[in-house]
Amino acid sequence: MKSLLRPHRTQRNILIALLFALSLTFTLPAIASAHAILLRSDPAKDAVLNVAPQQVRMWFSEDLNPAFSTAAIVNAKNQPVDQKDAHVAAGDSKEMDISLKPNLPPSVYIVIYRTDSAEDGHILRGSFIFTVANPDGSLPTLNPNTIPGQNVLSGGNPTGLYTGQLDVPTTFSLIMITLVELGAVFWVGAQLFLIFVLQLAPTNDAKLNTINQEAPFCSCWRSLRR
């Protein structure tokens, strides 16, 4: 029984598909993860302090573009309490610092940040809170009917502040990257299907041979192999 398998072409096709799949493994995750995400901060997210800190320090997953990365801090009444000096640290391009006004009273404080990845320009907005406790140890609370910091840094979010937000261009970019990834995965799968299934089909069936020769999918595959 003969086969449609052609050894030299099959080996070449397998090599091409495997090399392409390997390149996707290393390149696409890097592209998809190219956002400066908050890793940690000082004070930490949801920290409870006895005294207000002098500054807030934040560390992100990628180098920041200092021209477009910034931050702001407001209290529970949506009043700004920072000194408007948010900046990327000179010694660490993944760190952003911002100073607070002195002698801040007990309150819930909201840190709002906007990061611009130096790697690809993707913008991410997010926020977190920390609390300065009252002298008796009780904790100030937020008014559930208000969302402090909602419109700070042009990052208005009617549903809340405390998760990272992607801007519209970045969201569109992520959608396009995802579509490209899916297309690439299906392409590699199609090549492997052609190599290991269709080309190994027996040739003693005249109808099957006719299908393999006339199917548009196979015709496209043959044109790519030339």
C-alpha positions in Angstrom: 0.0 0.0 0.0 1.5 3.3 -1.0 1.3 6.6 0.9 1.0 10.2 0.1 4.1 10.8 2.3 7.0 12.4 0.6 10.0 12.1 3.0 12.1 15.0 2.0 9.2 17.4 1.8 7.6 16.1 5.0 10.9 16.5 7.0 11.1 20.1 5.7 7.5 20.9 6.6 7.9 19.4 10.0 11.0 21.5 10.6 9.2 24.7 9.5 6.2 24.0 11.6 8.2 23.2 14.7 10.5 26.2 14.3 7.5 28.4 13.9 5.8 26.9 16.9 9.0 27.4 19.0 9.2 31.0 17.9 5.6 31.6 19.0 6.4 30.0 22.4 9.0 32.6 23.1 7.8 35.7 21.4 4.0 35.9 21.9 4.0 35.6 25.7 6.5 38.4 25.9 4.3 40.6 23.6 1.1 39.8 25.5 2.7 40.5 28.9 4.2 43.8 27.9 2.6 46.0 30.6 4.1 47.7 33.6 2.0 46.0 36.3 2.3 46.9 40.0 4.3 44.3 41.8 4.6 45.8 45.3 4.4 49.1 47.1 5.5 50.8 50.3 3.0 51.2 52.1 1.6 47.9 50.8 -1.8 47.6 49.4 -4.5 47.7 52.1 -1.8 48.4 54.8 -3.0 49.9 58.1 -0.5 52.4 59.6 -0.4 54.4 62.8 1.3 57.4 61.2 1.1 58.6 57.6 4.2 57.9 55.6 6.3 60.7 54.0 6.1 59.1 50.5 4.7 56.2 48.6 7.0 54.0 46.6 5.8 51.6 43.9 7.7 48.9 41.9 6.4 47.6 38.6 7.1 44.7 36.3 8.7 46.7 33.5 10.8 49.8 32.9 8.6 53.0 33.0 8.6 55.8 30.5 9.2 58.8 32.9 7.5 61.3 30.6 4.1 59.6 30.8 4.1 57.6 34.0 2.7 59.4 37.0 0.7 59.0 40.2 -1.6 60.9 42.6 -2.9 60.4 46.1 -6.3 61.5 47.5 -8.0 61.1 50.9 -11.5 59.8 51.6 -13.0 63.2 50.7 -11.3 63.1 47.3 -8.9 65.9 48.3 -5.4 65.7 46.9 -2.7 65.0 49.6 0.4 64.4 47.5 3.0 67.0 46.6 2.6 66.6 42.9 6.1 65.2 42.5 5.5 61.7 41.1 8.6 60.6 39.3 10.4 57.5 38.1 13.3 56.8 40.5 16.7 57.8 39.2 18.3 54.5 40.2 15.6 52.1 39.2 13.4 52.7 36.1 10.9 50.2 37.4 10.2 52.3 40.5 7.9 55.3 40.9 7.8 57.5 44.0 5.5 60.3 45.1 5.7 62.4 48.3 2.8 63.1 50.7 2.0 66.3 52.5 3.3 66.4 56.1 1.2 65.5 59.1 -1.7 63.9 57.3 -4.6 63.0 59.6 -6.2 59.5 60.0 -8.0 58.6 56.8 -8.3 56.1 54.0 -5.9 57.2 51.2 -6.1 56.2 47.6 -3.0 55.9 45.4 -3.8 56.2 41.7 -1.1 55.5 39.2 -0.7 55.5 35.4 2.2 53.6 33.9 3.6 53.8 30.4 5.7 50.8 29.5 9.1 51.8 28.1 9.1 48.6 26.1 6.0 49.1 24.0 4.2 52.2 25.2 1.2 50.3 26.6 -0.6 52.3 29.3 -2.0 50.8 32.4 -4.1 52.6 35.1 -4.7 51.2 38.6 -5.0 52.1 42.2 -4.7 50.8 45.8 -5.5 52.0 49.3 -3.8 52.3 52.6 -5.3 53.5 55.9 -3.9 55.6 58.7 -5.7 54.5 61.9 -7.3 56.8 64.4 -5.5 57.4 67.7 -7.8 54.9 69.5 -7.0 52.2 67.0 -10.3 52.3 65.1 -10.2 52.6 61.3 -11.6 55.3 59.2 -13.9 54.2 56.4 -14.8 55.2 52.9 -18.3 56.6 52.1 -19.9 53.7 50.1 -21.7 56.3 48.0 -18.6 58.0 46.7 -15.5 56.8 44.9 -12.6 59.0 45.7 -10.1 59.5 43.0 -12.5 58.4 40.3 -11.5 61.1 37.8 -7.8 61.5 38.8 -5.3 61.2 36.0 -8.1 61.0 33.5 -8.8 57.5 34.6 -12.5 57.8 35.5 -14.0 54.4 36.4 -17.6 54.3 37.5 -17.4 50.8 38.8 -14.4 51.3 41.2 -10.8 52.2 41.4 -9.0 49.2 42.8 -8.1 47.1 39.8 -5.7 47.8 36.9 -7.4 49.4 33.9 -6.2 49.4 30.3 -6.8 52.4 28.1 -8.6 52.1 24.8 -5.6 51.9 22.5 -4.0 49.3 24.7 -7.2 47.3 24.9 -7.4 47.3 21.1 -3.8 46.3 20.9 -4.4 43.3 23.2 -7.4 42.2 21.2 -5.3 42.3 18.0 -2.4 40.4 19.6 -4.9 37.7 20.8 -6.3 37.3 17.3 -2.8 37.0 15.8 -1.9 34.4 18.5 -5.0 32.4 17.7 -4.4 32.6 14.0 -0.8 31.5 14.4 -1.8 28.5 16.6 -4.5 27.4 14.1 -2.0 27.7 11.3 0.6 25.5 13.0 -2.1 23.0 13.9 -3.3 22.9 10.2 0.2 22.3 9.0 0.7 19.4 11.5 -2.6 18.0 10.5 -1.7 18.0 6.8 1.7 16.5 7.6 0.7 13.7 9.9 -2.9 12.9 8.7 -3.5 13.9 5.1 -0.1 13.0 3.7 -0.2 9.6 5.4 -3.5 8.6 3.8 -3.3 5.4 1.6 -3.3 6.0 -2.1 -5.2 2.8 -3.3 -8.5 4.6 -2.9 -9.2 6.6 -6.1 -11.9 8.7 -4.5 -9.6 9.6 -1.6 -6.8 10.6 -4.0 -9.2 12.8 -5.9 -10.3 14.5 -2.7 -6.8 15.1 -1.6 -5.9 16.5 -5.0 -8.9 18.8 -5.5 -9.7 20.0 -2.0 -9.0 23.8 -1.8 -7.2 23.3 1.6 -4.8 20.9 0.1 -4.3 23.1 -3.0 -3.3 26.0 -0.8 -0.9 23.7 1.0 0.7 22.5 -2.2 1.1 26.1 -3.4 2.9 26.9 -0.2 5.3 24.0 -0.6 6.5 25.1 -4.0 
